[in-house]
């Protein structure tokens, strides 16, 4: 089981955005930013689908790794594609009103077609930005990045 911290997740997201390149035409355009230049194609990337990542269980439990009274998210990542893929999935944490408290992430590397990886991840205090651990009422899948291994 591998855990990516928020800093590493931010670096991965920034790298993904940087890899897409600048799609604006610096030579001109109208006041709204519309240009007549064609937009370059994004780098070759497998389509990401939140259908590939599911939360199978989430809640407070006594866990041998994360400790007693830990909020733990159990997940499954399944490669529904036809090629091997790497996955990074954001797990959003919400309170009883559905308001955002924070996020964490889960990964799967070099997952073959039709294969799946199941695991669990404990939520840490530092991952909660807008409240406290005891405020967590649920977890949901956010952004899912699916890329081809190099």
HELIX and SHEET records of a PDB file:
HELIX    1   1 UNK A    6  UNK A   20  1                                  15    
HELIX    2   2 UNK A   50  UNK A   52  5                                   3    
HELIX    3   3 UNK A  125  UNK A  127  5                                   3    
HELIX    4   4 UNK A  133  UNK A  135  5                                   3    
SHEET    1   A 3 UNK A  53  UNK A  63  0                                        
SHEET    2   A 3 UNK A  67  UNK A  78 -1                                        
SHEET    3   A 3 UNK A 116  UNK A 122 -1                                        
SHEET    1   B 3 UNK A 100  UNK A 111  0                                        
SHEET    2   B 3 UNK A  85  UNK A  94 -1                                        
SHEET    3   B 3 UNK A 138  UNK A 147 -1                                        
END                                                                             
